[in-house]
Amino acid sequence: MRVVFLVPFILSLFAARTNTAGTLYQQLAVDLDIKDPTVVAALETVSPESNNTSRAAKAREACKILQIIFTDANAGMNDQDYYDVWSSSYVNQTRTSWSDNCWQNASCIVTPGRIQDVSRILKVVNITQSHFAIRSGGHDFNVNHSSVGESGILVDLGKLNQTMLNADKSNMTIGVGARWGDVYKALDGSGVSVNGARSPNPAVGGQTLGGGIGWFTNLAGVCAASVIAAEVVLANSSVVAIDGKSSPDLLWALKGGGPNFGVVVSFTYATIPIDKMWFEARTYGADMNKELLNALVRYQDLASNDTKANIVYQLSANSTDPQSFVGFLYLEPLVRPSIFKPFYDVPHLTTRINSTVGNLETLATSYYSPAYPQAPPRSYAAFSIYAKQAATVGAIMNYGSQPVTPNAVQASENTPLNLQLVDQDWVHITVAWDDPDKDAYILGLMHNLGEAIDASAIRHNTNLTFRFMNDAYDGQKVLSGYGQDNLVKLRAVAHRYDPGRVFQKLQNGGWLLDHA
C-alpha cells in the first residue's frame, strides 16, 4: 500500500584517481584494514568507470567494491550483508519501507552489522562519489528520502539494533535500527520508560533525527529532547562518540536537524522513572466526527495543565468502514481520569483497546496490531473537501490531531525546532491507495490540501511556521520553519563536521540543508 503524510580526505581521494586502478584499490585495502590477499587481489581487478560520470556508473563501481569487501571473513563481514539484483533476498530488502512508493531498486543494498562497517561504506562512497541513501527503518514515506534507485546504493542500518540499559537505569543506548516496539520490550520489567514513538513500528534513527512525538511528549518534550549522547560516523569515516560536553553543537543539531551531519549509529536516551500507566482506545462512526472535534478543543484546554495526559486522535469520513478513533494514555495507573471526559461523553461504536493498566510494552503491542493509523475544526473543513476527492479514486484519507502543550514546547527547548510557546496542534493527514497510476493525482491533492489548511490558518491568525519533519511531505519547508537563526546554526554545524559536503552532494534526498 502506498502511503503519504502530509574534506581534505575527499580531496586526497580525488587526487588518488590519477593513479592506476590497482594502486588506488591497494590503498583502499590498506585504509579498510583488509588483510585477506584474495580480497586485496579482487579489489585490484575492479576497473574504475572513470570515463563514465553518470550516477548509475558510480553506483555500479561502488557496488563492485562493496561486494568484495563485504565478503572479507577476516573483517567479520559476509555475503548476507550485501544484496544486488542477483541476490535471492534482494526484492525483500527493497520492500522494507513502510510505503510501497519507496520500493525502489537500488544498485545494491548493504546492511552493516558493526559501526566500522558503516565507516568502510562511507570510504567507498567518498572514493567512488556514488550517491547513497540511509535507511534505519524505512518509515519515511517520501520517495528518495530513505530510498534510492539504480543510481545509488542503499545503506540499511536495521542490524544496528542493540539496546543497553545502564546499571543505574538512568539512560539507555539504542541502535538506530531498533524498532521502538523492541525497545519497549527490552525495558519490560525494568520499572523505567523512554520518550519514544507511540507506534512500535518506526525505527529509532529516523524518528529521532526528525524530532519525534510520542506518549511522553506532554511531559518530556519531543522524543529527541531526551537524547543525551550519540555515536556518529562522520563524512570522513571517523567514528565519534558525542555528548553535551564533548560536542554540544552536533548533539543539538541531531535532535531534529535531519540527516545532514553524519550517519548516526546509536542514540542514548535519558530514561523516565515511570512504569505503570493507564490506556484505552475507542472507535467511532463518521457521524460523530463533529462531536469529536468539539471534544478535542475542550481536551486541549485541560491538557495544558496536566502533563500526564496524552491522546492519539484520528478522524475518517468513511462511513462504510468506520475508522475514527481516539486513544487515551495517562502516565499513572489511574483508570479513566477525568481529563478525558470530553471524549467519554461521545457515543462510540467499539472499544479498540480495553481499559488497561500496563507499561509501554503492553501498550505498543496492542495499540497498532490491526493496522497503522495515525485541530481545529477549520483544518478539518478543508480535509473533508479533499477526502471526498480522494475517495473518487479509491483512496482513503484520514485526519489526525497531535496536541502539543506549552509544557511540551518548554521541554523541547534543547532542540533546534524553535517551537513557539503556545498551545498548538500538529495536524497531519494520511492517505492510503493501491494504484501507482494515481500517485501524481494523490500527491497533488496532498499539496493542495496543505496549502488550503495553511491559508485557513493564516486567515484566522493561527498559523505557525513550524512543520513537523516526521510527518511532512516532500516540498514543505521544514528546516526553514525552525527560524533563520537556527538554520544558520545548523548550516554551521554541518560545515564543521562535513566540510566536503558529502551529505549534501551525495545523499540521495531527505530533509537536506541545501534544500531548506
N, C-alpha and C positions, 0 to 999 in steps of 0.2 A: 504493500500500500504506500502511496505517495503522500507525504505529509509536509506541510509548512506551517510556521508560526509567523503570526505577524512578528680589510685587515692586513697586517704585514704577512701573516701566514698565507693569506689568499694570494697576495702579490708574488710571494715566492713560488707558489704553485703555478701561477701563470708563467713565470719565468722558466719553471721546470719543463713546460711544454715545448720548449725549444730543443730539449734533449730527445734522444731516441725513446721509443716506447719502452724498450727493455729497461733502460736506465731509470725512466720515470717510475715504472711499476716495481723495480727493485727497491727504489727509495720508499715507495708506498709500503712494501712488505716490511721494511725496517720501521717505518712510522707506526704501522699497525702491530708491531711485535709478532709477526708471523714467522715461525721457525721451521715449519714443515717444508722441506725442499721441494716436495711435489707441488705444494700450493704456490710457492715462490715461482717455480718454473711455469705453472699455469698462468700466473699473472703476467709473466714476460711475453706470453703469446697473445695477449689482448692487444688489438690494434685500435688505437685512439681514432675516432672518426673526426679527425681534425679538419678535414675538408668539407664536412657536413655540419653546419652550425645550427640545424633545426633542433627544436626542443626534443623531439622524438629520438633523434640520433644521440643526443647527450644522455637521454634516459636509458637508451639501449646500452651505451657504453658503461654507465653506472651499474646497470643490472648485470652485465658480464662480470664486472669486478666483484659485486656483492655476492653473486652466485658462487664464485671461487672462494672468497674469504669466509662465507658462511658455511663452508664445509670443512673448515680447518679444525680438526678434532682437538689439536693442542690448545686452541683458543676457547674451547668449550662450546663451540657452535656446531650445528648440524643442519642437514638439509630440510629439517622441519621448520627452520627459521626463514626460509626463502621460498617464494612462490612466484611462478610465472604462468603463462597460458598453457604450458606443457605439464603443469603440476595437477595432480588429481584433485587437490583441495582448493585450487585457485578460485573457482567460482564461489565456493562457500566463503572464502576470505573477502571477496569483493562485496558480498552481501551482508556484511556485519552491520553496516549502517542502518539506523532505525528506519529512515525514509528511503524508499527504493529509487527516488530520483537521484540519490547519491551513489547508486550502484554503478560505478564506472570501472572500466578495465584498465587498471594501471599497467605500466610497462612491466613492473614487478612489485611484489609486496614483501617487505621484510618485517619480521616480528622479533625484535631483540628481547632477550631474556635477562640481560645484565646491563648495567649502566655503561660499562666500557664498550658494549656492542653499539650503543647509541653514539658514542664518541667516534667509533670506527665509521659508522654510516655517514656522519657529518663530514669526516675527512674525505670520503668518496664523493659526497655532494660537492664539496669545495673543489676537488681536483677535476671533476668532470663538468662542473657547473650545471648539473642536472636540476631540474625543478623537482619539488617534492611536496608531499602533504603529510601532516602528522595527525594520527587518529588515536585517541585514548579509548573512546567507547563508541564513537560514531553517532552520537545523539544530535549533532548539529544537522538540521535538515537542509541547510543551504548548500547547493551544488558547488563544488570546488573548495569548500572550506576545509573539510577533513577528508576529502576525496580528490582523486586526480585520474585523468585518462592516460592514454598511451604516451603522452608527452611528459610523464613524470613517474617518480617512484613513490609508493605509499609506505610510510613507516607506521606500523601498528604497534602501540605500546601496551596492548592487552596483557602481555605476560609480566609486565612490571606491576603486579597486583598485590604485593605484600602488605600486610598490616602489622604494626607493632605498637602495643600499648606499653608505655614506660612503667618502671617499677612502682612509682607512687600514683600512677593513673592520672597524672596531670596533663598528659599530652599523648597523642597517637600519631605515628608516622605512617603514611598511607601512600602506596604506589599509585601513580596516576591512572593505571589501567584497571584498578579495582572498581567494581561496581558498588554503589552505595549500599545495596542490599547485603553484599558480602561484608562490608564494613560494619553494618549494624549486627550481622550475625556474629562477627568476631567480638563485638562488645557485649553480647548477650551474657548476662550473669556478672558483669564487671561492676555494675552499680553506677556507671557513668555513661554519658552520651556525647556525641559530637554534632556540630552545627552543619549537618549535611543536607542533601536533597530530600524532597518529600517522596519522590519515586525511587524504588530500588534499582531502576534500570540504567540511568546515566552513569558514566564513569567519573571518577573524582577529578581528572585533569581538566577537561573542558568546562565542567561545572564551576570549578574554582577560578579558572582564568577569566570566565565571564562574569564573575561576582557571585552568582548563585543565590537562590532563595530556597528556604526550607522551613521546617517546622519550628525552628528556634529563632527565626528572623526577628520577630517582635521583641524577643528578649535579648538576643546577642548580635543582631545585625545580619547583613548578608553573609552567606557561608564563608566567603574569603576573609571577612573581618576576623575570623577565629584562627587564621593561619599565623603561625609564629616562626616558621622556618621552612626552607625548601632546599632541594638538591636539583641543580640545573646543569645541563650540558650546553656550553656557550657555542657560538658560531665557529670559534677557532678550535673546537673539540675538547677544550679543557672542561673539567668537571669541578663545580664549585658547590660547597655547602654553605648556605647563607642563613642569616637570621637578622633580627632588628638591630644588632650591634655591628656585625661584620659588613653587611651590605643593605642598609636600611632603604636606600633608593630602589634597588632591584626588588626587594621583598614587597615594598609598597606597590610597585608597578605590576607585579604578578597578581595582585589582589583585584583583578577585574580589568587589567590592561590588555588582555588578549595574548595572542601568540607572537609577540613582537621582540622578545628579548632572549630566547633560548628555548631548548627543549627541557621542560620540567619533567623530572622523573619521579619525584615524590614531594608531597606536602606534609608538614607537621601541623596538626590541628591541636589547639588547646581543648581539653575536654570540658564538659559541663556536668557538675555533680547532680544530675537528675537521672533517675532510672524509671520509676513508675509514673504513668500518665494515663489520662482517660481519653478515649476517642470513640467516635461513632460516625456513620455516614448514611445519608438518606437520598433516595431518588424521587424526582417529582415529574409530573406531567408538564408539557409545554404551556398549558393553561395557567400554571402557577408562576410563570416567569415574572410577571409584573409584581406579584406579591413578594417574590424572592428578591427583586431589585429593591423594593422598599425596605425589606428586612436587612439587606446589605448596608443600606445607608444608616439605619439605626445601629446595626452592629459596629460599624466603623467608628461611630461616636463613642461607644462603650469601650472598644478595644484600645483606644488611645490611652486609657487609664489602667489597662490590665495587660502586662507583658507576657502572661502565661497563656493567653488565648490565641489560637490560630485557626484558619479555615482553608479549605480548598473548595473552589466555587466554579461551577460550570453551568451555563445555560445553553439549551438547544431548542431551536424552533421545530424540531422533528416531533410531530405528534403521533406518528405511526410507531416509532421505536423510541420511547422517552429516554432522553439522555441527560436531562438537567439533574444535577446533584449538588449537595453540599456535604463536605466532610468537616467534622469538628475535632479539634485537639485541644486539650487543656493540660498544661505541664504540672499537674498534680493529680493524684488518684482520687479526684473529686467527680462523682458521677453527675452528669448533666448540670453543670454550673449555670447560673442564671444569665451569664453574659450572652449565651446563645439563644435566649428566649425569643428574640425576634424571629428566629427560624423555626423554633419549636411550634410556633403558632400557625405556621403554613402547612396545610394538609399535604402529606407525602404519599407516594404510591407504595414504595417498598423500603426496607432497611437494607442498605448495601453491606454495611458492617454493623453488627450488633454492638450495643453499648459494652465497652471493654475497658478494663484497666490492665495495661500491659506496658511493654517498653518499645523502643524503636524497631527492634527486630520483628516483633509480632505485628506492629502497625504496618511496616513496609511490606511484609509478605502477604498481608491480607488486603491492603488498600488497592494495589494495582494488579491483582490477579486476573480479573476479567479482560481488561484492555487498558491501554494507556490513555487516560483522559487529561485532560488538563482542565466603583463602576457606576460609574454614574449612569442614570437612565439615558442621558443624551448619547453616550457612546453605544449603548445597546440599540437605540433607534437606528443609527447608521448600520449597525451589524444586521438588523432584521432585513433591511433592504437587500443587502448583498448576499445574505443567507438564502434568500429566495432565488436569486440569480444562480448561485452555486448549485442549488437543488435541481435546476433545469438540465444540468449536465451530469447528474448523478453524484454530485459531491456533497459531503456532509460538513457543514460549518458550525463550530461551537464557539461560544463566548466565555472567556474566563476572566475572573477578577482576582487580583492579588493585593489585598490591602496592606499598605506599608505605613506604619505609625511613626510619629516623631521620635519615639524611643528607638525604633529600628534605624532611623536615619542617624541619630547620635551615635549608636553603637557601630555604625559603618564609617565613621569619620577617619579611620586609619586606612581607607582605601582611596583610589583615585576617582571614584564615582561622582563625588561632589553633589550629593543629594541635598535638595532643599528641605529645610526644617519645617515641613508641613505634612499633614495627613495626605496621603496620595494612594492612587490605585494604579498598579501596573497591569492595565488591561492587555490581554492577549487573545488572539483569535487563532483557532486551529481549523485547518481544512484537510479532509481526507478524501482521496479519489483514487481510482484504479487505472484509468485510461491515460497512457503517456501522451496521446494526441491532445489531451486537454490541458497539458502543462502550462502553455503560454496563456491560455484563457484564465485559468485559476490564478496564476501568479499576477496577471493583470488585475483581476478582481481584488486580490490582497493589497496591491499597491494603491488602488483606488479607494478601498476601504480605509486604509491607513491615512490617506490624505483627507478623507471625509471626517474621520474621528479627530484629526488634528484641527481641521477647520472649525468643527463644532466646539472643541475645547478653547480655541483662540477667541471665538465669538463670545464665549461665556467666561473668559478670563480665568480658565482653569488649566491651561496648557503648561507643561513642563518640558524643558529641553532634553532631559534625560531619557535615553532609550535603553532598555534592559538587554544586554548583549545576548544572553542565553535564549531569549525569545524573539529577537529582532530578525527581520528578513533582509536579505542582501539588498543594499541600496539605501537603507536607513543610515543616518549619520549618527552612529553610536558613539565613537570616540570623541567627536567634536562636541557631543552633548555633555561631556564631562567638564566643559568650560575651557576657555583659552589658556588660562594659567596651567591647568593640569595637563592639557595637551602639549604645551611647551615642555613641561617637566617629563612627560612620558617620552617625547622625542629625544630629550637629552639623555635619559636613561638608555634608550635603545642605541644611541650613538656611542655611549660609553662602553656598552657590553657587546655591541655588534657594529664596530666601525666600518666593516666591509659591507654592511647592509645585506648580509646573506638572507636574513628572514624577510626582508622587504623585496628583494630582487628574485629570489629563487623559490620562495614558498608559493605554492600554487594559488592560494587565496586565503580568505578569512578576514577577520577584523584587523586589517593592517594599517599602521600609521600613515603609510603612503596614500591610502585611500580615504583618510579621515576628512 
